[in-house]
């Protein structure tokens, strides 16, 4: 018959329970929800009394902790896991990493790390197949001690998981102080619901963990809706009854032979040796450079067409003319202020930057909203580069320049050029520019169209003479003009029959001088001479 043991009965039976494996391990698989492959498992402590049956962990673990016996029980579970891994090795079975829980009581006045290392060496199990799992609550109030323990574990090659993350009151502070390798999220955030405020908190935690290069496992997932939601916010790794209850050793031994395995991957790959944790640290050199020594810059994430602003510096806010604070812009969607056409153009450049790994440039118009000036359209030139990836999510660094004035001036020049060209068309006028020092001539549109000239004519006027634009009997005279202009003549003019058809044109040159009075450029024009037939 089954019966709940009393505290004295637990204490009387602990030695026998360990000796005869009445305290034993069950194994709950950890699965990649996207690939359905196993990436690890957690070993959980169970107690089955030979007479009174299964005892609940919530009943016997507090008793063991209270009486300073949990250390012995935890070492027993660690040894069972090492024995299991040794069996897999001896029988050439597939192996996956297995996590073993470490209680805060294990490290108070005990050499937990030294003892588990003795056990591991006894069974000669590679350290990459063993992980140590701490709870968030175990780190509260003893962070310095926990730091030293984590340093020892990392020094020996163990990966450390933080269990029940988010269940306490100091989660973010603990994550800042303790360099854990894997985070296990407490699914109680969702409280049976998918999304809502709890979902928003989970999403923020997962994004933060991604940029800290820390994989996340969602623990306690029981429904496909929960698993799909976690996947949608960037967490693919799942542990819970949706995929498997905790399995007895024999069942788990068979399960790992049936299921395809894959390694747990780091969530972010930062480029150019950039350290993400330093980048988000306000006191770091990376942040100092970003805020003070580079130009206007921002950092945003991109994934499947979605963007979110993550960082901006003060120069960025000033450059785009926004009277807002960094706090007001963080978390916003940059696409909101860009037209659909502009978005497609920008996204095309982002994809090229992703594909090539090189810096790419984009220029486009967007809205800039400010409290004092209202809505305004500005043209922004961006130099973008991918500095990190997290699955399908990319971290984009952009140096920006407000080129609105430059763009409008260029548009004004383009419009004037269009009008000037139209006037030339009506007046039968050809025009060009001659650089006296380089002897390069730049013809107008009509010259290129009608006379077949390239955009730049080198060693002018010889190519024009060779092409027959200037007849042979006028060639020496025209060369003389060029020499006179180079020697400082202000103007030259006369009627010259041009092309093989010897069409008469009034040709005129005006010379431009520098501040020292030396000739720099000459501006030439040729106007068709219309005969008076009256």
N, C-alpha and C positions, 0 to 999 in steps of 0.2 A: 504494500500500500504506500501511497505518497503522503508525505508529511513535511511541513516546514519545520526545519530544525531551529532550536533555540540557540542563543549565543553561546552558552556553555557547550552545547553539543557540537557546534561548529568548531570551537576551540579544541575540544577533545578529539575531533576527527580529522584535523588538518594534516597531521603527520602521516596518518594512514592514507588519506586521500591523495597526497602527493606520491607516496611510495608506490601505490597501486594504480596510479593514473585515474583516480576518481575525479580529480581535478584535471581537466583535459582541454584541448583546443579544438574549436570548430573554425571553419574558414569561409568567409564571405567574399565572393569574387568582386573585383572592380572592373567595369566594362567601359569601353569607348562606345558611346551611344551612336556615333556616326558610322563606325565600322563593325560594331557588334563583336569586337575582339577583346580578349581579356588583357588588362595591363597590370594586374596585381591582385592582391587579396589581403584581407585583414584577419589576423588570428584573434579569436575572442575566447575568453575564459568561461568554462562551464564546470559545474560540479554535479555529479550524479552519484548519490549515496547508494550503496549496494542494497540497502533495505528500504529506505524512505524515498528513493527516487530522485528526480531532478530538483535541484535547488536553484532559485532565481538569483541571477547576479546582483540584483538590487538588494537582496537579503544578505548574502554572504560577503560581498566585497567590502561594504562598510564595516563589517565585523573584523575582517582581516586588516583593514586600514587602521581601525581604532586600536587594535592590539599589536600593531607593528609586525604583522605577519604577511602583509601583501608583497613585501620584497621577496620572500621565499617563494610565494605562489607565482609572481611574475617571472622569476628566474626559471621556474619549472616550465612555464608556458614557452619561454624563449628556447629552452632545451628541446622541448617537443617539436618546435618549429625547425630547429637545426636538424633534429633527427629525421623529420619529414623531408627536408631538402636533401639530406644525405641519401635517403632512400631513393629519391628521384634521380640523383646523380648516379648511384650504383646501378639502377635499373635503366639508365639512359632514357628517362622520361623527360618531357619538356619541363622547363623550370620558369617560374615567374617570381618577382619580388613579393615577399610577404611581410606585412607590417605587424609589429608587436608593441603592445601598449606599455608605456612606462609611467608609473604613478609618481606623483610628487613625493610620496613617502619613500620611494626607491632611492632618492638622491640625498635625503637628509641623513647624515651620519653613516652613509653606506657608499661603497665604491661600486655603484651599479655598472658603470662603463667597464671597469676592469673585470668584473665578474662575467658580463655577457661576452666579453672578448675571449676570456678563457674557454667558455662553452663553444663559441664559434670555431676557435682553433682546434678544440677537441674533435669536432666533427668535420673540420676542414671545409667549411662552406664559404664560397666567395662572398665578400661583404656586399656586393651589388644585389644579392638576393635576399637581403635582410634590411628592413627599415624600422626605425624607432618612432613610435607615435606618442606625442605628448598632448595633453589636453590644455585648452586655453586657461582653465581654472588653475592648473598646476603651475602655470607661469606667473600668476598674479601674486605679488608679494615676495617673490623670490627670484626676480629677474637676473640678478648678478650671479646667483648660484646656477640658475638655468643656463645663463650665457656660458659659463665655464664648462658645464656638462656638454652643451652643444658643440663647443670648440673641440672637446675631446672626441666626441662622436664623429665630427667632420674630419678631424685629423686621422681617424682610423678608416674613413671612407664611407661611413653610414650616411644615408639620407634621412632627414628628420621631417616628419609630418606633424602639423598642428591640427588636432581633432577639435570638433565642436566650435570652430571659429565663428564668432558672432553671438555665442550664447552668453558671454560675459559682458562686463561694462567697459572694458579697457581694450577691446579688440585691436583697434588701430594702433594704440600706443604699444601694445605687445608686439605687433607685427613690425613696427619700426625698430624695436630694440632687439628682437630675436631673429636671427637669420635662419628661418626654417626653409626647407626646400619644397614642401608641398603643403597646400592648405586644404583642409576638409571642411566644407561649409555645413553649418547646421541648418537643415531644411525646415526647422521650426519657424524660420522667417516667413515661410509661405502660409503656415497655419492652415493647411488643407486647401488653400486657394492658389490659383495660378495668376501671377501678375500683382497688381495693386501696389501698395506702399512697400510691402515686404519684397516684392519682385524688383522694385526700383532700387532698393538697398542692395539686393543680391547683384543686380547688374553693375552697380557702382563698385562693389567689392571685387567682382570678377575683372572688370576693366583695370582697376588698380593693380590687381595681382598679375594681370597680363603684362603690364609695363614694368613690373618688378621681376619679371622672368620667373614667375612662380606658378607652376601648374595647380589647378583647382579640381578637387573631387567633391561632387555633391553626394552627401551621405544621407540615407534615409529616404531615397526616392522610391515611391510605391506605385505611381501611375505613369502611363505613357504621356499624359498631358504635362506632368511635372518634368519628365525627361526631355520632352520636346521644347518646353519653355526654357529649361536650363541650356539646351543646345542653342536656342535662338539668341541668348545673351552671352554666348561665348564659352560655355562650360560643357564639354563633351563627355567628361569622365563621370561615371555614375556608380554608386554603390547602394544597394537596397533591394527590397523584396520584388521590385519590378523584374529584375533579372535572376535573382537567386536569394533564397534564405541562406543563413549560415549552414554549411555542409559539414557532416562528420568527415573525419580524415579519409576514410575509404571512399566515400562518395566524391570528395574533392580530388582525390588521387586519380579517379577515373575521369572527372570533369576536365582536368587540365590536359588530359590526353586527347579529348574530343574537340576542345575549343581552340581556335587559332589565336595566337598571342601576338602582341606588338608592344614595343617599349613605350613608356610614358614619355612624352616629349615636353621639352621646355616650351613655354608659350610665346616667348618673344626672342627674336634674333636681332640684336641691335648691331647696326653696321658701323664701320669706321672705329671699332673698339670703344664705342660710346657706352657708358655705364648708366643705365636707366635710373637706378636708385639715386645716383649723384645728380642726374639731370632734374629730378623732381625735388631735390633737396635745396632749399632756398640759400643755404650757406655754402654750397659747393662752388668750385671753380667753374664748372659747366654753366651753372645758373648765372654766376657773375659775368661771364663772357656773353651769354645770351641777353642779359638785361642791359649791359653797359657798353660792350665793345663791338658788337655787330650792329648792322643797320636795323631798320624796322623789320621785325621778324615775328612769325607765329608758328605754332606747331598744331596740326590737326590730325585726326584719324580718318581713314577712308576704308570702307568695306562695302563691296557690292553696291556702289552708287551712293551710300550714306556717308555723311561727314559729320564730325563734331569738333568744335574748337577746344583745344586742350591748354595751350599756353600762348600768351602774347606778351611782348615787352612794351614799355612806355613809348618807345619810338614808333612802334606800329600804330598805336592809338593816335599819336600826333600826326603821323604821315597820312593816314586816311581821313583825318579831320573829324574824328569822333570824340565828342565830349562825354565819354563814358569811361568807366573804370574797367580794369582787367576782370574784376569779379563779375561784372555785368555781362561780359562777352563770353566767359568760359562756359562751355556746355551748350552754346548756341550752334545752330546749323548754318555754316557759311553759305549754303546754296540759297538760303532765303532771300538774300539780297542780289542774286544773280538771275538774269533772264534764262529761260529754258534753252535758248540758243547758246548763250554764254556758258551755261552749265555743261552742255554737251562738248563745247570747245575745251573747257578747262579739264573735264574728265578725260578727254582724249589725251591731253598732255600728261595728266597723272598716270594714265596707263602706260604711256611711253616711258615715263620715268621708272615705273615699276619693272617693265620688261627689260630695259637697258641698264638699270642701276646707275644711270648718269643724271646729271643736273639738266633740267629742261626749263624752257622759258615760255611763259604765257602772258598775253596782254588782253585785257578785256574790260568792259564797263560793268559797274555795279552800283547799287544804291548805298549811300552812307547816311544813316539816320542819326541825328543828334538832337538833344533836348533843346539846345539853344537855336540851332539853325534849321531844324526840320529835315526834310528829305532832300538829298542832293545826289546827282550822278557824277561818279568819278571813274577815271580810267586807271587801272592798277596793272603794273608790270610785275610779275612774280617769277622768281627763280626758285624752282622746287626740286627737292631731292628726298628720296625715301631713306629714312634713317633707322627704320626698324619694321619688323613684321611680327604678327601674332596670329598664326593661322591664316585666315583670309583678310585679316585686318592689317592695315599699313599705317605706320607713323610717318607723317609727311612734315618736313621742315621747309618753310618758305620765307625767303627774303623778298620784301615787297617795296615797290616805289610808286608813289602817286605821280603819274605822268599826264594828268588831266590837262595842265596848261600846255605842255609840250604837244599833246595830241591835238588840242584845239588849234594851236598855232600851225601845226602841220596840215590840219584840215583846211585852215584858212589859206595857207600857201598853195595847197592842192587846188582849191577853188579858184584862186587867182591865176594859177597856171592854166587851168581849164579855160578860163575866160580869155587869157592872153593867147592861148593856142587857137581859140575860136576866132579871135580878132586877126591873128596871123592868117588863118584860112581865108578870111574875107578879104584881106588886104594883099594877098599874094606876096607875103614877106617870109623870107627865110632868115634864121638867126643862129648864131653859134658863139661859143666862148673859147678863147685861145689862151692857154697858160704859157707865158713867154719863156719861163725857165725850163719847163719840162717839154715844151713844144707839143703838148697834148691839146687836141681840139675836141670839144663836146658839142655835137650838133643838136638842133631842135628836132622835134618829132617829124616835121615836114621834110627836113634834110634826110633823115633816116629813111622815111617812107618813099620819097620821090627819087632820091639820089643813091639809095642803097648803102648809106654810110653806117658804120657801127656806132655804138654809144660813145666810144672813145677812139679818136683817130690819132695815132702816134706819129711823131716826126712830121707834123703838119708844116708846110702845105704839100709836101712831095706826093703823098698818096692821092690827093685830090687832083694834082697835075697829071700824074700817071693814069688816073681814071678818066681823064679827058673833061673833067668838070671845068677846068681852066684851059682854054685852047693853047697850043704850043707857042703861038706868036705873042701871047700875053703872059707866058710863064715867067720870064725873067723880070718883067715889070712887077708881077705879083710877089715874087721873091724879094724884090727891092722894097716893096711895102713892108714886108715882115721884118726886114733888117732895120728900116727906119723906125718902126714901132718899138723894136727891141732896144734901139738907141735912144728912145725917149720921145718920139714924135707923138703928139697928142691925138691927132686925127689924120685919117687918110680916106679919100673918097674919089669915086670916078665911075664911069659907065664901062662895064666889061661884058662882052658877049660870052655867055656861059653855056656849057655842054656842047655836044657835037652839033646841036642845032643852032649854036651861036645866038641864043636868045639874049637880048640886051637886058642887063640888070644894073640898077644903081647900087653899087657896093660901097659901104661906109664902115669905118673902124673908129671906135672910141677907146682910148687907153686909160686904164686904172693904175694909179701910182700908190706906193706905200708911203709911210710917214717920212721917209728919207728922200722921197722924190724919185725913187727907182720904179721903172715900169714893172707891173706885176701881171696884169691880164689885159687882154684887148677883147672888146665885144664887137662882133661883126654882124652886119645885116645885108641882105640882098633883096631889093624891091624891084618887081617887074616894071620895066619902062613901057608905058602904054603910048603908042604913037598917035598923034593928032591927025586924023584923016581928012579934016575939013580943008 
